[in-house]
Amino acid sequence: MEDNGKFIEGIYKYCTKNSLLVIGKGGMITRINCPFRVQVTTSITGYPVGCILYVESVDISEDLKLLYLIHQVAYPYYKFIILL
């Protein structure tokens, strides 16, 4: 876990909790600023599939998983698709 902590520190040198870097068509890197819209793809507590929500901020768990903070609750990114 200590190595993960150093890795996370390194990430935050280039990224913030208020945006997300994504690779778009053609391999271009784009920054998406919070809040951004997502759609639920896998049912989560309180939100059915298809529900549209706003990501307030992003974070990284201790085991290096990307998390979306929605209504002050952290959810794994793979339960959503980003809506642009």
Backbone torsions as a table, in degrees:
resi	resn	phi	psi	omega
1	MET	NA	-29.0	-179.8
2	GLU	-61.5	-41.3	177.7
3	ASP	-62.7	-38.6	178.0
4	ASN	-62.1	-40.2	178.9
5	GLY	-60.7	-42.3	177.8
6	LYS	-67.3	-38.2	177.9
7	PHE	-62.2	-45.7	179.3
8	ILE	-61.9	-42.5	176.7
9	GLU	-57.6	-41.3	178.7
10	GLY	-63.4	-40.2	178.4
11	ILE	-61.0	-43.4	-176.4
12	TYR	-72.8	-5.0	171.5
13	LYS	-71.3	-29.8	-175.6
14	TYR	-112.0	-18.4	-175.9
15	CYS	-124.4	160.9	176.0
16	THR	-124.3	170.4	177.5
17	LYS	-80.1	-3.2	-177.5
18	ASN	-103.1	9.4	178.6
19	SER	-156.9	168.0	-178.2
20	LEU	-136.1	134.6	175.0
21	LEU	-94.4	127.7	179.6
22	VAL	-127.6	151.7	176.2
23	ILE	-97.9	118.6	-177.1
24	GLY	-96.8	-168.2	178.8
25	LYS	-59.9	140.4	179.4
26	GLY	79.1	5.6	177.4
27	GLY	80.0	10.5	179.6
28	MET	-77.0	135.8	176.8
29	ILE	-88.9	130.3	-179.3
30	THR	-126.4	141.9	176.3
31	ARG	-97.4	126.8	175.4
32	ILE	-106.6	121.3	-179.5
33	ASN	-88.5	146.3	175.8
34	CYS	-79.1	146.9	-2.0
35	PRO	-79.9	144.8	173.0
36	PHE	-130.2	154.6	-174.9
37	ARG	-85.3	141.3	173.3
38	VAL	-134.8	158.4	176.3
39	GLN	-118.5	134.6	-179.9
40	VAL	-68.9	127.7	178.7
41	THR	-109.5	-21.0	177.5
42	THR	-130.5	125.5	-175.8
43	SER	-50.6	132.1	175.7
44	ILE	-127.8	160.2	-176.7
45	THR	-52.3	119.3	175.9
46	GLY	87.9	-9.5	-177.5
47	TYR	-134.6	118.4	179.5
48	PRO	-78.0	164.3	174.9
49	VAL	-57.4	136.1	179.4
50	GLY	96.9	-15.6	-179.3
51	CYS	-65.8	138.0	179.0
52	ILE	-102.6	129.6	-176.7
53	LEU	-132.1	169.2	176.6
54	TYR	-113.6	131.4	176.4
55	VAL	-83.4	120.4	-178.2
56	GLU	-80.7	-36.3	177.2
57	SER	-162.7	168.5	178.6
58	VAL	-120.1	155.3	-179.0
59	ASP	-150.5	172.7	177.3
60	ILE	-125.4	130.2	178.8
61	SER	-74.7	168.4	-179.8
62	GLU	-61.7	-25.9	178.0
63	ASP	-97.2	22.8	172.4
64	LEU	67.1	33.5	175.4
65	LYS	-98.6	137.5	177.8
66	LEU	-74.1	132.2	-179.1
67	LEU	-122.4	143.6	172.6
68	TYR	-105.9	129.7	175.0
69	LEU	-94.8	118.7	-178.2
70	ILE	-130.1	121.3	-176.2
71	HIS	51.9	42.3	176.7
72	GLN	63.5	21.2	175.9
73	VAL	-120.9	135.4	-179.3
74	ALA	-88.8	130.7	178.0
75	TYR	-127.4	146.8	176.2
76	PRO	-67.0	140.7	-175.2
77	TYR	-58.7	-31.4	-172.4
78	TYR	-73.2	-0.6	176.6
79	LYS	-89.9	4.6	-174.0
80	PHE	-139.5	160.7	164.9
81	ILE	-119.2	145.7	179.5
82	ILE	-81.3	135.2	177.2
83	LEU	-107.6	119.7	179.5
84	LEU	-105.0	NA	NA
